[in-house]
Amino acid sequence: MHRRSLLLSGLGATTAAATALTGAAPAPTTDRKEQSRDRNDGLPAAQHRQLTLLVQQYLADRAARVTAARPTPKQAAALPLTSGLLRDYRSDADRLDGVRDQTAALHSGYTRARTTAELTDVTVHGGTVTARAVEHTALYFARTAPGTPASTRYRSAHQVVFHQINGAWALAGCRYLPTNAYSRPLTQFPESVPEPMRPRVVPNAVPQAGRRPAKADPSGRQTAAKPADGGYDYSAMVSYAEQWWNDRNFLAYPVYENDCTNFISQCLVTGGWLTEGSWPDNSRDDNTCWYCYGFFYNTSYTWAGAENFFVYATQNSKRTTVLDNAYDLSPSDILQYNFSHAPNDIQHTQICTGWNESPLMTQHTDNYADRPLSEILSDPANGSAWLYPLQT
C-alpha cells in the first residue's frame, strides 16, 4: 500500500470566482521564462513603446477581424506596414473573415476583441529591429449565460521585424511561433508546426483495445452528475485554472516546456485529490503513484505526462470515469487527446472551466482559457484526434 499525503498547492490556490469570470483583457504573463528574457535591448524607451504599439495595433486588427467589430478596409490600410506584409495581410483577410463566420455558426461568435502586446529579445541592426512579440488577446462572446466567462483568452508568441523607412518605422514581418500543432489561435495560419509532443510511454499502460475513443456530438449531450461522495471541491479546481492559465506557479511546482498535464494535476490537487506514493520510496515511472515534491526529479510521470496520467486516473486510482461524449464534459472535468492514433500515445490534456453553448476548455502549452470545444475541434489538427473525456 502506498502512502497518501496531501500536497499543498502553494501560492494563490484559490481565487474569487468573480475575478475568473470578468472577461477582462489578459494581463501580461509573469511566466518565469518570459521574466528571464533580456529586456535591456538598447532601444530608447520612447522607441520601444512606439514599436510595441505598432505590433499591438497589427495583432489587434487581426483579432478584431474574427469578431463582429471587424475593421474596415480603410482602417486596415492605415496600418504602418511594408508593402510585403500588407500583401500578406490582405491575403489573410478572407481567411479571417471565414473564421468569423465559422465561429458565429459554431457558438454565436464574438462581438469584439481586446489585445495587448509586449516586446522582448530585441536586436537592433541600423534601421532594422527584430524582436519577439508576446500577444495577449481576449475575444468576447456574443452570447453568455449568467455565471459563465465573458471571453476566451489566449497568449501567443511572434517573431517580428521592423524597418525604418524615410525616418518612420514600419512593421515588415510578424511570424507566429507555434509550439505544437493543436493550439493555434483563430487569427493565425502557420505554414508549418512542430511535431506533436511525445509523452513517456510506460510498460504497464492500458492496452489500446481497452480505450474506445469518445464521440464528439453536441446534439447528444447528457449532463452527468458529479459523484456526491467524492469529497472534492470542483469550483476550486476551476478557480485555480482560471488564475494560472497564463502563468506558472513555479514557487510550488516544477515548470515543464510541455506543461499541459502538470497544470491539470495542479488544478486537481487544489480541489482535493490526494497525492499517492512518495519519492524516493516509489519510482517515478510507477503508474500507481501520483505525486509532486516541487522538482522534476521527485515528481511522478503520472503527474506531468499525459499518457501516464490517463493510466493512473482511469485504471489505477479510478478517480475518473471515461465519458462517452466529449460534449458531456462539465466544469472541472478533463479532456485528453491522442493525435497520432498510435497505441498508448495520449499527448495532450485540458480542463473544462465552463459552458457556453459548448464546453469551455483551458490549458497550458500554448496558454488559453475558456475556448469553446466546438471551435477547438473545428481545427483539422484537433478534429481527427481520439478524444478521452474524463469525469473527475
N, C-alpha and C positions, 0 to 999 in steps of 0.2 A: 504494500500500500504506500503510495507516495504522499509525502506531507503536503498539506494545504496551508497557504498563507495568504493574507490579504495584502496586495500591492497598493501602496498609496499612489494616487495618480499625480501627485506633485502640484505645482502651482496652477492656479486657475482651473481647478477641476469642475467648478460649477459656474454657470453664467446665467444671468437673468434671461428668461425666455423672451422678454420684450426686446432685449438687445439683439437676440438672434434673428428676430423676425422684422426688424425695421426696414430691411432692404436698402440701407444706406450704401453709398458708394464705398467700395472696399478700400480700407486703409493700406498704405504701402506695407509690404511684408517686413517682418523683423527676423525672417529666416536667417539662421546663423551663416549660411553660405553667402547670402546677399550681404550681410553685415561685414563679412570678411573681405569683400571686394574693395580694391583700392579706389577711393573717391578723390584722392589728391591728383587730379588729372592735368593740372597746369592751365586749364581754361579759366579766364576771368569769370567771376560769379555771374555777372550780367549775361555773358555769352552762354554760359552753361544753362541759365534759366531760359534764354531765348531758344536754344536748340531743344531743350526739354519740352517747351510749349509747342514747338514746331512738330515734333514727332507725336506728341499727345494729340494735337489737332488732327493729324492724319489718321491715327488709330481711332480717335473718337468719331471721325467721319465714316470710317468703315463700320464701326459698331452701330452708328445711327442708321446706316443703310439697311440693316436687317430688322428695323423697327418701323412702326407707323410714322415716326418723325424723321424719315429719311431726308437727307439733304437734297436740295435742288441741284441741277447741273451747273448753275451759275455759282453756287456755294462751293461745289467740288472743284470747279475750275480756278477758284480763288486761292486754293492751297498752294504754297510756295514749293512746288515740286519741279525737278528737272524733267525735260521732255520724255526721257526714257521711263521714269517712274510714273509720270502722268499717263503714258500709254499703257503701262501695265495695270494701273488702277482702273482705267476705263474698260480694259478687257475683263477685269474682275467685277465691274459694276453689275452686269447682267446676272452673274452668278450670285452676288449678294442679294439682288432683288429676288432671285429664285428662292434663296434661303428664307427671306422674309415671308414669301407666300407659303412656303412649306411649313414653317413653324406656325403660321396662322391656321393652317389646316390641321396640324397635329394637336395643338393645345391653345388655340386662340391667339398665339403670338405675343409680341412685345410692343409696348407703347413708346418707349424711349430708352436711351442708353446714357450712362454716365461713365466717363473714362478718365483715369489719371495715369501718369507715366513717370518713370524715373530713369535717369541715365547713369550707368556705371561703366567701368572698364574703358574709359575714354582715352583715345590716342589721337594726337594732333600731328599732321604732316603738312605744313604750309597751309594751303587753302582747303585741305580735306580733313575731316574729323570722322573717325569711326568710333562706335560705342555699342554697348549692349543696352537695349531699352526694355524695361520691365513694365508690362501693361497690367492695369487692374481695372476691370470693366464690370459694371452691373447692368443687366438687361431687365427692365421692369415688366412683369407680366400684365397682359391686357385684362386678365380676369383672375381674381383671387377670392378665396373664401376667408371668413374670419379666422384668425389664428394661424394662417398659412404665410409662408415667406412672400414678400412683395417682389423679390427679384431673384434671378440666378446670377452668380458672380463667378468670375474666373480670373486667373493670373496666367500670363503668357510672356515669353521672352522673345526678343527680336534682335537681329544684328542690323544696325543702321549705319548709313553713310551720309554725310553732309558735304556739300561743295559750296565754296564761296565764289559767287559769280558776280562780277562787276560790283563788288563790295557788299553784296547781300547774300545771306545764307539760304540755300535750298536743300530740301531733302532729296537725296539721289537714290537711296535704296533702303528698303525695310523688309528684311527677310525673316519670316517666322522660324523659330528654332524649336522644332518638336522634340520631345523626349521619348515618345513612343507613337505607335500607330493609331491609338484609340482614344486619345484625349484632346483631339483637335478642336479649338474654338470654332464657333459658327462662322467667324469672319475670315478664316484662313484656309488656303488651299495649297498645302505643301506639295512640291513635286516628288519629294522622297521623304521617307520617315525611317527612323531606326527600327531594327528588328525588335519584335516584342520581347519583353523581359522573360527570362527563363528562371523560374524558381528552382530551388533544390528539390530533387525527387528522391524520396527515401524508400527503402525496400518494403516497408510494411504499409504502403499506400493501399487505398481501397481499389480493388480491381475495377477496370473500366466497365465491365459488364454490370457492376452494381451502381452505375451512375447514368441514369436516364436524364438527359438534359430537359429542363423545363420548357414549356411553351411560353410565348410572349403574346398573349391575346387580351387586348384591353376590353373586349366585349365579354370575356368570360371571367371577369374579376370576381373573386369571392373573398370577402374580408375575413381573415382568420383571427379569432380571438387569442390574445396573449394568455399563456398559462397563468392562472390566478395564484398558484403556489410557487412561482419561480423565485419570488423574493428580490427581483431586480428592479432598479429604478430606470425605466426606459427613457423618461424625459431627461435624465442626467446624461445618458448616452448621446442623445440628440444635441443637448446643450454643449457638451464637450466638442462634438463635431463642428457645430456652428462657430464655436470660439476659435478652434485651432485649424480650420480647414486651410488657411493661408499662412500658417506659421508652423514652427516646430517647437515643441515643449522640451527643449534639449537639457533643461535643468533636471528633468525627471527621467527622460528616456533617451536611448540612442537615436541617431538620425541616419536613415539609410538613403542612398541615392534613389532606389526604388522603394518608396516609403509607404505604399498603399496599405499593406496588411499590418504593418507596425502601427499606423494611425488607427485602424479599426480595432486592434487589440486595446489600445489606449481608451477608446470610447467604451468598450465592453467592460474593462476593469473599473472604469469610473462609475458604471452603472451597477456594479456589484458582483461581476464574475470574480471568483477567487482563483488565484494562481494555483497551479498544481505542479508538484515537484520542486526541486531546488538545484542550484549549482554550487559546488561540483558533484553533489551526490548523484545527480541524474544527467545523463548525456544530453547534449543539446539536440541531437537528432532523434531523441526518444519521443515519438508522436503521442505517447500517453501523458506527456507533460505539457505545461503551458506556463512559462514564467519569464520575467524580465527583471534584471537587477541593475539596469542603468547603462550597461556597456554591451558591445557586440559579443564579447567572449563569454558573457554569462547570461545570454538571452537564448531561449529555445527557438529552434527553427519554426515551431508552430506559432510562435508569437509574430514573426515578421515574414514568413514565407507563405504565399497564397495556397500552394498545394498542401503544405504541411498543416496549415490552419484548417483546411477543409477536412482532412483526416481526423484531426483532433476534435473539431466542433461537431461533426456529424456521426462519427463512428466511436471514438474512444471516450469522449466525455458525454456524448449525446445531449449537449446543451442546446443544440439547434435541430430544427426539423426542416427537411428539404421540401419546399412548396412545389406544387405542380405548375404554377403560372407565375412568371415574374411580376405580373401586374397585381398579384396578391400581396406584394410587399406593403408593410406599414412602417411607420417611423420606428427606428432602432433595428430593423431587420437588415440583413446583409445580402449583397448580391456578388457572386463570383463568376468569372468569365474564363472559358477555355477557348482561345482564339485559334489554336493550331489544330484542334480536333485530334490531337495525339493522346494516347492513354496517360492518365495521371499527370496532366500538364495544365492545371489551373494556373492562370498567370496574373489575375488582377482581382482586386477586392474593393467594394464600395459599401457605404452605409446609406440607408434610406432615412432622410431627415424631414420629410413632409409629404404632402399630397396636394396636387393641384392639377386635376384632370389626368394625372399620371403620377406614379411615384417620383419623388424628387430625390436625386442622388448626390452624395457629397463624397469627395475623395482627395487623396494626395497623389501626386505624380501623374499628370500635371494637376495643379490645385484647381478645383472648382467646387462650388456649393450650390445645392438645390437646383440641379439641372434636371429637366424632365426626362424620364426614361424613354418616352416616345421619341424625343429628339435625339437622345444618345443612340438608340437602335436604328434611327434613320440613316446614320452614317454606315456605309457598307463595311467599314473596318470592324464595326461592332455588331451589325445586324446578322452576320453569319456566325457569330460566336455561339458556343454552347453555354447556356446560362444555368446557374445554380443558385436560386434564391433560398436563403436560409432564414427561417423564423427564429428570433432569439428568445 
